[in-house]
Amino acid sequence: MKILFDYLSILCFFVAFKIWGIYTATAVAIGVLLVQVIAYAFIKGRVERVHLVNLILLVVLGGTTLLLHDMIFIKWKPSIVYWVLALLLLGSHWYAERPFIERVFDGKLDLPRDAWERLNISWSAFFFILGGINVFVMYHYSTNAWVNFKLFGTLGLTLLFCIGQSFYIKQYLPSQQD
């Protein structure tokens, strides 16, 4: 369910882009994410910082895209979100009581401190790299290719990274013997 929440505005952006183009897709993404954040706040009684940062960046950069009729601003949004997440993870490594990634899992996994720190650093590096890949794609490929990458490329890379992380985490889980 969480992955649907995280990718719903991107999916709606993708569909709207294929039908109406980049500017309508940008407006649709802003509207969908705004409704998502409000609904989440209503249901959970709080707003996640990551969702709020994503919304603010989408409204500012997407709004600038619509206002100036220049798609470069919306294309920069994923990289900025990834880099903010990377910095948040990296900052928590040094300045927080526990790494951010450990707080995300909130007791669902029991890992040693050094494992949480490695996971935290690896996710930070992943988001820095993903932001760089987005910049490369947006400047070297068509807008259509960038939109496809935004949905399928980032989702695929994230899933592959999660699979790799699961192999790392597996070594810390209790073994299941029959």
N, C-alpha and C positions, 0 to 999 in steps of 0.2 A: 504493500500500500504506500509506503514511504517513497519508493521509486516513482510511483505514479504521480505523487504530489510534486516531487522534484523535477519531473520531466513533462508535466502537463502543459505548462506555458510554452515550453520548447516545441512540444508536439503540435499545439495549436498554432504557434508561429510558423512551423513547417507547412502545415496544411493551408493556412491563409496565404503564405508566400506562393505556394504552387498554384493557387487559384487566382489571387488578386495582386501579388507582388509584395515587395519589401516594406512599403510604407503602411499598407493595411495590416500586414503581418506584425509590424512593430506595434501598431495600435491595439491589435488583438492580444498580443503578448502582455502588454501593460494592463489591459482590462482583466485578463484571466489571472495574472499574478496578483493583482489588487484584490480580486474576489477571493482567491485562495488564501491570502494572508488574513483577510477579514474573517473568513470562515474558520480558519485554524484558530484565530484568537477567540472567536465565539465558542467553538467546541472545546478547546483546551484551556481557555482562560488566560492565555499568554501568547506572546509572539516570539518565535525563535529569532535570535540575532542574525543568523545566517539568512533567513527568509527576509528579514527587514533590510539588511544590506543589499540583497539581491533586488528587492523591490525599489529601494532608493536609487540604485544604479540604473535599473531599467527605466524608471520614470525620468531620471536626469538625462541619460544617454539616448534612450528611445525618444523622449520628448524633444531633445536637441535634433535628433534625426528628422523627426516630423516637422519641427519648426523651421529648420534650415534646408529641409529636403536634401539631406546629405547622409547617405547610408553608412559612412565610415564610423559614425558614433555608435550605432547599434552593433557594428561588427567588433568594436573594441570591448564591448560590455562583457562577453565571456572571459576574455583574458583578465580584465580587471577583477572580476569576481573570483577567478581562480587564484590570482595573485594575492587578493585580500585574504582568502582562505589559507593560502600557503603562509602568509605572514602571521595570521592568527595562530596557526598550528606551531609555527616556529617560535613565536613569542611565548606561547604557553609552555614551551619546552624549558625556557629559562626563567620566566616571570610568574608562573602559576604554581600552585601547590601540586596539581597533577596535570599531566599533558591533556590537551584538549580532546584528543582521540579517546582517551580513557573516559572522560566525562560523557562523550557521545554514546559509548557503550554502557555507561551507568550501571555497573554491577552485573551485566549480562555475561561478561567473561572475567575469569580470575587469572590474570597474567602477572608475572613479576614486573617490577618497576622498569627494569632495563628493556623488557620486551615492549612495554607501552611507549617508552621513549623512542625505540627504533621504529615502531609503527608510526608514531607521530612525525618523526623526521622523514620517513619514506613517503607518507601522504603529503607532507609539505613539498618535498621534491617533485612528487607526481603533479601537484597542482601548478608549481612553477613551470614545469615542462609542458603541461597541457596548455597553459596560457601562451607559451612561446609557439607551440604548434598552431594554435588559433591565429596568431599574428602572421605566421608563415602562410597559412592557407588563405587568409583574407587578402594578402598582398600579392600572392602568386597564382591564384585561381579565380574563376568567375564567382559571382555572387551565388549562383545556383549551386556550385560545388561547395562553397562555404556553408550554405544552409544545410546541404546534405551532410557535410562534416559535423556541423553543430549538433545535429540529431544523432546520426548513426556513428560517426567517428568518435565523438566524445563518449557516447554510451558504450560503444564497443571497447574503447581503450579503458574506460572505468571498470567494466566487467572483467576484462583481462587482468587488470591490476588487482581487483578484489579476489580473483581466483588465486593469483600469486600470493596475496596476503594471507589467504586461508591456509595455504601450505605452510607458511611461516607460523601462523597461530596454532596450527594442528599439533606441533611439537610440544606445546604447553598444555594441551588438553589431556585429561585423564584417559588412559587407554581403556577401550571397551573389550573385555575378554569374556568369552562365552563360558 
